Amino acid sequence: MKEVKTLEKVSCYHCNDICSDEHLVFDEKDFCCNGCKTVYEILKDNDLCTYYDLDKNPGISLKSKSFEDKFAFLDNDEIVKMLVNFTEKQKSRIVFYIPAIHCSSCIWLLENLYKIHESIENSRVNFVRKEISIEYLHDQISLRELVELLASIGYEPYISLEDENKKKQHSVNRSLYIKIGVAGFAFGNIMLLSFPEYFGFSGLSDGFVQKFITTLNLLLSIPVVFYCASDYFKSAFQGLKQRFVSIDVPISLGILALFLRSLYEIIFDVGPGYLDSLAGLVFFLLIGRWFQNYTYDGLSFERDYKSYFPLAISKKKENKWESIAVANLKKGDWIGVRNQEVIPADGILLSEEAEIDYSFVTGESEPVRKLKGDLIYAGGRQTGSLIELEVTKPVSQSYLTQLWNNEAFQKKEETGMQSLVNVISKYFTIVILLIAVGAFVFWSFKDVGQAFYVFTAVLIVACPCALALSTPFTLGNVMRVFGKLGFYLKNAGVIEKMTEVTHGVFDKTGTLTMGSGASVQFEGELSDVEKKAVASITANSTHPLSQKIKRYLNSGGQIVGIKNYREESGKGISADFDGKRFLLGSKLYVLNGEAKCSKGEDISTSVYLKIDDNLKGRFVMKSQFRERLESVLIHLGKKLNLCLVSGDNESEKDQLSGIFPENSSLLFNRQPIQKLEYIKGLQKSGNKVMMIGDGLNDAGALKQSDVGISVMERSANFTPASDAILFSGNFRLLHRLFSFCFTARRIIIASFVISFLYNIVGLSFAITGHLSPLFAAVLMPLSSITVVAFATISVNFMAKLRGLV
Amino acid sequence: MSVIVLLIIFSLLVAIIFLIAFIWSVKSGQYEDTYSPSVRILFDEKKRSDKKEKTDKNSPSSDENTSDKSTM
């Protein structure tokens, strides 16, 4: 993956890309492109070159990025109002999500924006969330200018209207922190106040002090029970309403038994109570919850089509263009789509022709040519000049967005029903209740008071603190190990779900193949001069295929003397060099209907080359498969039934059937909705499906599947809603990550055994009526700490053993 | 022995102050970004070179009062 830097090669001062032979030298520094040089100039003019001191080559490559009218929609007041967080007379504040934030230099530069433009009052970066909050004077700088300024220095904000989910997440986190704080506070103080008790000093102090301490303990424990532990009661109650005994039921029983028993002892002056154990229990449980709730703030697992679509589009109104919010588009509107803009709604093409890149809708990697009058589906990206469309369907009813109306997107996340601990908790609760009642009946023949004592003691000591901690700590540790390997999980429950998967479904383009596209091969022979000439000709074109050919030939250094360059969009290029006529393009264009094409029916993408009248050959684009794809598939194939569901054509079927294990089904030409249906079909026959995909075309399938993994090319890229995000560079680890989930499951079971052993010891004391507060106060933390230590150490040890860390 | 009651009350009060401080820090969002403050503290306010003599608005990070710093 990584390029090996050779000594002769110079890397760009700004972005660290390798500079080609001709690069720009400015201020005795090397730059790979004009964009990088411009940023350097801006920064130098404003004395912001510290940027380069903090981190080496921190910049973001600006190659081939232009935004003439890209942000024109920000002139629309309505949209500005939706985006801005708050506005005063002169000042506005806005929060942008900037995917490019990646190092301390970024923070420094972005927080010094006020030096570049004086209307920016201040800016503050939240590195973890990759957000920047900017206060600016809206009279002096418009939002559009602000965004363009950010984009011009390489920090293009990602603008969308869906942020509701994230805010919710943060408030949940905050309340958990506070609960931990309160529980820890109460735990520490109660422990401290109970200390004399532990050492048997209680007899020394007089009755008043004794009473004072126990009352204080009781007061301290009230917020613990009614505030910190409230979630456990709620969830236990909700589970019971649905006839489902979760682990929260025995926990709630234990907490209640502890509290009521202590209340009784303190009020009637019988004993000191078990409040220290109570506070400790809640504190440890909350810590476990916090550890499991590890989230990746910089990533979003909830994106829908709205993140891919533009916020606004230009609409023609009485021969004038104006920006309109995409959501307000109506049937019959006349819209204009510029180069690299995404078409927001289905429409009929009014311009002569268009080149639409559907790569993130269908997975088809090459642009499709459309003619006037053709119906164009939303989600395509126009490459080339501005096209005009008449909208036929509003955005929410377009062909692609209809996918989101599918029921798969309505289903709510189940609440960890299949978690191993909840399977056990049902039996655990029943057994504990049986033991408690049994012990009560047994003792009630001798002494009713003692019977109550034993009954509560059983519930107290059986409270599955250690049991409840084993899962969050194991899974939390596994999540962190995975996170280091570029495999980011939405929540810890995904690990358990992965152990139940029976089928693995793959997408092809962008998932099994490299996102950067196909590798090029030339069939035929070319002399060095011809190669150079072709490279120079293709350098003039922005068409993706030309770019690929240019990169493939990469002869270094352009030659002069290209004449009569002409590009016919959708067909090919013609140019003269050294008195020879070069024709480069589609079969139809180059061969011009001649029956010379003897290569047989072939659906792979290729570009033909003709010099004068000689057909020299063709450039064939072949997908480049990911590193070690074969071994990933072989290993996964031992555990799963694998299938391929691709939106692409069958051109690579033979190659793929060689890589996939035997009797895996390979399906091609599948529409997004068909992918979803395919997975649903598998699930109907009782299978659990893991889907691995990338683009928007897999969104439905990812959502429908039991475990949806989306492959992410770069950290700034968007991935559709899924359960996990896998960094593409680590795709080769997929099978090892998968089998590590089974290891995690075994570790959880082992920690269950440990906590059961503690329970048996505790129960034997409780049943015989010997459970002292001190014993409970020692046993509870001891069992919890053992389990936590065991889970943490064994996960990390196993990860090291498997060579994952 | 009853002096211990007084001591306990005082120690608890101090602890409660810290608890309140913790709750405040959580609510004001100090736990949301644990990385950038560690970097931000190391940034130097660099002196400007002479060629630029803009009207200075060196508002240091969060405050709104535009304090003119001596920049030459």
Interface residues (C-beta under 8 A of the other chain):
Chain A: D45 N46 D47 T50 S104 I107 W108 E111 Y114 E118 E121 N122 R124 V125 N126 F127 V128 R129 H170 N173 R174 Y177 I178 G181 V182 F185 G188 N189 L193 S205 D206 F208 V209 F212 I213 L216 D297
Chain B: M1 S2 I4 V5 I8 L12 A15 I16 L19 F22 I23 V26 K27 G29 Y31 E32 D33 T34 Y35 S36 V39 R40 F43 D44 K46 R48 S49 K52 K54 T55 K57 N58 S59 S61 S62 E64
